[in-house]
Amino acid sequence: YEFKIPLYDLNNPNQGIVHVIGPELGMSLPGMTIVCGDSHTSTHGAFGALSFGIGTSEVEHVLATQTLKQQRFKTMKIEILGTMNKFITAKDVILSIIGKLGSSGGTGYIIEFCGSVVKKMNMEERMTICNMAIEMGAKSGLIAPDEITYSYLKNRMYSPYGKYWEKSVNYWKTLKTDKDAIFDQTFIIDISNLSPQITWGTNPDQVISINQKIPDFNSFDNITKQDLAKSACTYMDLKPGMYLTDVKIDRVF
């Protein structure tokens, strides 16, 4: 109470995981800068917010000053095209991208996800995409707000209301990338023929389609990736050439 910071304790009806209650309560809004002591804070980027994880000492600094010194990050655009069939989820889409670009492919970047596939996603799917930008090594991931965003946020507990709602939406509509914007890197990915994705190793970029075999070590283009694949197979008790659909499931959690 001394510093007027609300605490949603265990018995509070609004208590929950920050990356869930933030959006569900309408706390996470387009145009915000959101930081939290958790790497997957980029989840809130689905609402057009700049959001990223920070360390404990940085949390203290933000609470004291509402500021944080950051280096300027590079920008990446990932345009996702095609059509998601009924067997494909947002998790499959982002895993396939991580498989293509690697778990360090986004290091040093803030990624904007866009394209026809993203436009059709609901907010939960967009949150999944932005959440896993971190698994590519990115600082953050975000998606421009649109009618789907506004519809999700309307009438939430902490969303703007009355005349402030219309004013907010008019502002949010300006939060989109210019058509002629230049990114440091741009990728266009077609997911039309995508199958469900499964990670087979200990790294999120060690991923294959459900109908593919675990790759041969020699198929990797450098010795480091070969060694990582060997270590992962040893740890997971798998062998190249195996189908993961043939592996017995011990426990589902």
C-alpha positions as CSV (number, residue, x, y, z in Angstrom):
1,Y,0.0,0.0,0.0
2,E,2.9,2.4,0.7
3,F,3.9,2.6,-2.9
4,K,0.3,2.1,-4.3
5,I,1.3,-1.1,-6.2
6,P,-1.6,-3.6,-6.3
7,L,-0.9,-7.1,-5.1
8,Y,-3.0,-9.9,-6.5
9,D,-2.3,-12.4,-3.8
10,L,-3.3,-16.1,-3.8
11,N,-6.9,-15.5,-2.7
12,N,-7.5,-12.6,-5.1
13,P,-10.0,-13.6,-7.9
14,N,-7.7,-11.9,-10.4
15,Q,-4.6,-13.8,-9.3
16,G,-2.8,-15.8,-12.0
17,I,0.0,-16.1,-14.4
18,V,1.0,-12.7,-15.6
19,H,1.0,-13.6,-19.3
20,V,-2.5,-14.9,-18.9
21,I,-4.2,-12.4,-16.6
22,G,-2.5,-9.4,-18.3
23,P,-4.4,-10.0,-21.5
24,E,-7.5,-11.4,-19.9
25,L,-8.0,-8.5,-17.6
26,G,-7.2,-5.9,-20.3
27,M,-4.0,-4.7,-18.7
28,S,-1.9,-5.5,-21.8
29,L,-2.8,-2.9,-24.4
30,P,-1.4,-1.8,-27.8
31,G,1.4,0.7,-27.6
32,M,2.5,-0.2,-24.1
33,T,6.0,-1.0,-23.1
34,I,5.7,-4.1,-20.8
35,V,8.6,-5.7,-18.9
36,C,8.6,-8.5,-16.4
37,G,11.1,-10.8,-14.8
38,D,10.3,-13.7,-17.2
39,S,11.8,-14.3,-20.6
40,H,8.4,-15.1,-22.2
41,T,7.0,-11.6,-21.5
42,S,7.1,-11.2,-25.3
43,T,3.7,-13.0,-25.2
44,H,2.1,-9.5,-24.7
45,G,3.6,-8.5,-28.1
46,A,0.5,-10.1,-29.6
47,F,-1.4,-6.9,-28.7
48,G,1.0,-4.6,-30.4
49,A,3.0,-3.9,-27.2
50,L,6.7,-3.8,-26.9
51,S,7.3,-6.4,-24.2
52,F,10.3,-8.3,-23.1
53,G,11.8,-10.1,-20.1
54,I,14.3,-8.4,-17.7
55,G,16.5,-9.4,-14.7
56,T,15.8,-8.9,-11.0
57,S,18.0,-5.8,-10.7
58,E,16.2,-4.3,-13.7
59,V,12.9,-4.9,-12.1
60,E,14.0,-2.8,-9.2
61,H,15.1,-0.1,-11.5
62,V,11.8,0.0,-13.4
63,L,9.7,0.1,-10.2
64,A,11.8,3.0,-8.9
65,T,12.1,5.0,-12.1
66,Q,9.7,3.6,-14.7
67,T,12.7,3.7,-17.1
68,L,15.2,1.2,-18.4
69,K,18.3,1.8,-20.6
70,Q,18.4,-0.6,-23.5
71,Q,20.6,-1.0,-26.6
72,R,19.0,-0.5,-30.0
73,F,17.9,-3.8,-31.3
74,K,17.8,-4.9,-35.0
75,T,14.5,-5.5,-36.7
76,M,13.2,-8.6,-38.4
77,K,10.0,-9.1,-40.3
78,I,8.6,-12.6,-40.7
79,E,5.7,-12.7,-43.1
80,I,3.7,-15.9,-42.9
81,L,1.6,-16.8,-45.9
82,G,-0.5,-19.8,-47.0
83,T,-3.4,-21.5,-45.3
84,M,-3.5,-23.4,-42.0
85,N,-5.3,-26.7,-42.4
86,K,-7.5,-28.0,-39.5
87,F,-4.6,-30.2,-38.1
88,I,-2.2,-27.2,-37.7
89,T,-1.9,-25.0,-34.7
90,A,0.0,-21.8,-34.0
91,K,2.5,-23.8,-32.1
92,D,3.2,-25.8,-35.3
93,V,3.7,-22.6,-37.3
94,I,6.2,-21.1,-34.9
95,L,8.1,-24.4,-34.4
96,S,8.5,-24.7,-38.1
97,I,9.9,-21.2,-38.3
98,I,12.3,-21.9,-35.4
99,G,13.4,-25.1,-37.2
100,K,14.2,-23.0,-40.4
101,L,15.9,-20.1,-38.7
102,G,17.4,-21.8,-35.7
103,S,17.3,-21.2,-32.0
104,S,19.7,-18.3,-32.3
105,G,18.2,-16.9,-35.6
106,G,16.6,-14.0,-33.8
107,T,19.4,-13.1,-31.5
108,G,19.7,-9.3,-31.3
109,Y,16.4,-8.7,-33.0
110,I,12.9,-7.7,-32.3
111,I,10.6,-9.6,-34.6
112,E,7.4,-8.4,-36.2
113,F,5.1,-11.2,-37.4
114,C,2.7,-10.4,-40.1
115,G,1.1,-11.9,-43.3
116,S,-2.2,-13.5,-44.2
117,V,-1.9,-16.3,-41.7
118,V,-1.3,-14.0,-38.8
119,K,-4.2,-11.8,-39.8
120,K,-6.6,-14.8,-39.4
121,M,-5.3,-15.9,-36.1
122,N,-7.2,-15.3,-32.9
123,M,-5.5,-13.6,-30.0
124,E,-4.5,-16.8,-28.2
125,E,-2.8,-18.0,-31.4
126,R,-1.0,-14.7,-31.8
127,M,0.1,-14.9,-28.1
128,T,1.6,-18.3,-28.8
129,I,3.6,-17.0,-31.8
130,C,5.0,-14.0,-29.8
131,N,5.6,-16.1,-26.8
132,M,7.9,-18.4,-28.7
133,A,9.9,-15.7,-30.4
134,I,12.2,-16.0,-27.4
135,E,12.9,-19.6,-28.5
136,M,14.6,-18.1,-31.6
137,G,16.8,-16.0,-29.4
138,A,14.8,-12.8,-30.1
139,K,14.5,-10.0,-27.6
140,S,10.8,-9.7,-28.3
141,G,8.1,-10.5,-30.9
142,L,5.1,-8.4,-31.8
143,I,2.0,-8.2,-34.0
144,A,0.3,-5.0,-35.1
145,P,-3.2,-4.6,-33.5
146,D,-6.3,-4.9,-35.7
147,E,-10.0,-5.5,-35.3
148,I,-9.4,-8.9,-33.8
149,T,-7.3,-7.2,-31.1
150,Y,-9.9,-4.6,-30.4
151,S,-12.7,-7.1,-30.2
152,Y,-10.7,-9.2,-27.7
153,L,-10.0,-6.2,-25.5
154,K,-13.4,-4.6,-25.5
155,N,-15.2,-4.7,-22.1
156,R,-12.2,-6.3,-20.3
157,M,-11.8,-5.2,-16.6
158,Y,-9.0,-2.7,-17.2
159,S,-9.6,-1.8,-20.8
160,P,-10.6,1.7,-21.7
161,Y,-14.3,2.3,-21.6
162,G,-16.9,4.8,-22.8
163,K,-15.5,7.8,-24.7
164,Y,-12.0,6.6,-23.8
165,W,-12.5,3.3,-25.7
166,E,-13.1,5.1,-29.0
167,K,-10.2,7.4,-28.4
168,S,-7.9,4.5,-27.6
169,V,-8.9,2.5,-30.7
170,N,-8.3,5.5,-32.9
171,Y,-4.8,5.7,-31.5
172,W,-4.2,1.9,-31.7
173,K,-5.0,2.0,-35.4
174,T,-1.9,4.2,-35.9
175,L,0.3,1.4,-34.4
176,K,1.2,-0.4,-37.6
177,T,4.4,-0.6,-39.7
178,D,4.6,1.7,-42.7
179,K,4.3,-0.2,-46.0
180,D,7.7,1.1,-47.1
181,A,9.4,0.3,-43.8
182,I,12.9,-1.2,-44.1
183,F,13.9,-4.1,-41.8
184,D,17.4,-5.4,-41.1
185,Q,16.1,-8.9,-42.1
186,T,13.0,-10.1,-43.8
187,F,11.7,-13.7,-44.2
188,I,8.7,-14.9,-46.2
189,I,7.5,-18.3,-45.1
190,D,4.7,-20.3,-46.7
191,I,3.0,-22.8,-44.4
192,S,0.5,-24.2,-46.9
193,N,2.0,-27.7,-46.8
194,L,2.9,-27.7,-43.2
195,S,2.4,-30.8,-41.1
196,P,2.1,-31.0,-37.3
197,Q,5.6,-30.4,-35.8
198,I,7.4,-32.4,-33.0
199,T,10.6,-31.5,-31.3
200,W,12.8,-34.6,-31.0
201,G,15.8,-33.2,-29.1
202,T,16.7,-30.8,-26.3
203,N,16.6,-27.7,-28.4
204,P,13.5,-26.0,-30.0
205,D,15.1,-26.0,-33.4
206,Q,15.5,-29.8,-33.3
207,V,12.1,-30.2,-34.9
208,I,10.5,-32.3,-37.6
209,S,7.1,-32.9,-39.1
210,I,5.1,-35.8,-37.5
211,N,5.7,-37.9,-40.7
212,Q,9.4,-37.4,-40.8
213,K,12.2,-39.5,-39.4
214,I,14.8,-38.2,-36.9
215,P,17.5,-36.9,-39.2
216,D,20.8,-38.5,-39.9
217,F,23.7,-36.8,-38.1
218,N,25.5,-36.3,-41.4
219,S,22.6,-34.3,-42.8
220,F,23.6,-31.3,-40.6
221,D,25.8,-28.8,-42.3
222,N,28.4,-28.3,-39.6
223,I,30.2,-30.3,-36.9
224,T,28.6,-28.3,-34.1
225,K,25.1,-29.1,-35.2
226,Q,26.1,-32.8,-35.6
227,D,27.5,-32.9,-32.1
228,L,24.4,-31.3,-30.7
229,A,22.2,-33.8,-32.5
230,K,24.3,-36.7,-31.2
231,S,24.0,-35.4,-27.7
232,A,20.3,-34.9,-28.0
233,C,19.7,-38.4,-29.3
234,T,21.8,-39.9,-26.5
235,Y,19.9,-37.9,-23.9
236,M,16.5,-38.6,-25.4
237,D,17.4,-42.3,-26.1
238,L,16.6,-41.9,-29.8
239,K,18.3,-42.9,-33.0
240,P,18.4,-41.3,-36.5
241,G,15.8,-42.9,-38.8
242,M,13.2,-43.4,-36.0
243,Y,9.7,-42.0,-36.3
244,L,8.6,-40.3,-33.2
245,T,5.1,-41.7,-33.7
246,D,6.7,-45.1,-32.9
247,V,8.0,-44.0,-29.5
248,K,5.9,-45.2,-26.6
249,I,4.4,-42.4,-24.5
250,D,5.3,-42.9,-20.8
251,R,3.4,-39.9,-19.3
252,V,1.2,-37.0,-20.5
253,F,1.3,-33.9,-18.4
